[in-house]
Amino acid sequence: MAHWSPRQQLVRTGEHEWLMRDGADRIAIVRAVRMRGRVHFRAVTWAAESEGRHLLGYFPDLDSLAAIVWREWLIAHGRSTDLPPR
């Protein structure tokens, strides 16, 4: 069985931007931001318009962002946190 990671759900959409997906569902928009001279990653819930998005948090790297956002997505949708994507 191949190793699966939530980071595999991130698809680069721009030079400093990614989209996190679960199958056809869009989960989050991720952007690289510079804070205090270091790059961090900001995640917001996906919505077509900015007004509908909610901050999920700032993360030091894409691996931790993906793991936490993926887990929260599964919990919010009543799915087991051990599940790979659909």
Secondary structure, DSSP 4 states (H G I P E B T S, - for coil): -----GGGGEEEEETTEEEEEETTEEEEEEEEEEETTEEEEEEEE--SSGGG--EEEEESSHHHHHHHHHHHHHHHTT--TT----
